[in-house]
Amino acid sequence: MKYIVSLILFFCVPIVSFAQQSIKGKVIDIVSKEPLSYTSIAVPNSSTGTMTNADGEFELRLKENQSEIQISYIGYLDTLVAINAVEPYYVIALKAYEYELSEIIVNPLSPLEYIKEALMKHPALIPAKTFNTRSFFAAKSSLQNDNSGSYKLDEAVFNTYFSDYANDTLKEDSQLLLHRYTENGTFTSILEENKRIQKAKKKNSASNNSNEEGDMEEEEFSFSFNDLTDSGPAATLRKAKSLTTLDFFDSEYFKKFNYTFGEQTYYQGRELIKINFSNKRKVEQSFYNGSIFLDYNDLAIVAVKYNQKAKIPGYINFLLKTVIGFSLDQLDMDVTIRNQFIDKWYPKEVIFDLDLTIKQKGALEVISIAQILNIEEIEIENPRMIPNDMIFKNELEYEEQIFPLDKITWDKVNVIELK
């Protein structure tokens, strides 16, 4: 909730070798046959991978000599699948992780004590060296009003240089490699119809024209859903990097949360300690409900999943009404952050789904913003800094900032569809 103030001023036969190929598939529960959303699909002993979409479907582009994939989902046994060079589609059924009572881990510490120990160990478990990542990012904005069914979709591929992963206040530099934009239907939000916003845009346009003639200085004005929700690629990367700064990890708020052990679970060959949490009283104007997953052996933070509901403070809405002319009724956000182990624990995926309810003169609408960031490749041996003139700036248009690398094209990217 700390970002709300910025609302004003977010898946058979193995073969030895075959050429690069693309495979598709679907991951389901072996009993219910229901699809498993956002399942991890990875090539063993590499950082190549993707994840399923909301319908359990995936597409993965394999490199030469890659002949197996590992399917992992929290709470299910891993499945290793051999890739057949002539088989284009795979339906993969995962079995839920089961255990006998005698196998339950006896926890000598309380849930909160485990969290405190995990936080203490965290700096030693994450990379201290610089590294590069190549990631697929998608952001889809849709409306729940008279124009339901309309949406805007940005898809992008980024190269990011992590200079100090332990420093959660340091913004890492990214280079935009690919971008494409899709718009379906008439996407008209009451925000975009807001007369004050339109007036400011016109004023800005006139100012720009005058500035070209040397008559006056440029006055900047911009309006973006990313500004409203702390979304966008930079903010999504920040959610992964700043994992331990989330409110339920903050010692200042420990007394406001209930922490309880969940069932013993499993992910990517590792037994996990599951700790459920919810707050007893509001924390930064928010109520949380979620789970923390810790590696049983080293207490690394493997994943967090949570829902955050927030009522916007009155003083924020007063300022919003005064300056822009609308108010925010409530915020409802689901977030999943997962890490991956290579030599240390690196970021892997961020899934972000937010509903923002807006009021203006009696009109009510819900803006839904879904975002996915999936790290496809990690370069540890020879990381490269991003040249200053290629650093992506969130406030500028995507199309103005594309600096492609050789051989990186859309037909080689593991695209994840947003529902």
PyMOL commands that set and color helices and strands:
alter all, ss='L'
color gray80, all
select helices_A, chain A and resi 4-7+101-103+111-125+195-212+225-229+233-241+243-245+247-249+251-256+314-323+388-390+398-401+410-412
alter helices_A, ss='H'
color red, helices_A
select strands_A, chain A and resi 21-29+40-42+49-51+57-62+68-72+79-82+89-94+131-144+151-162+173-184+257-261+265-267+270-279+286-295+301-311+327-341+345-360+363-379
alter strands_A, ss='S'
color yellow, strands_A
deselect
rebuild
show_as cartoon
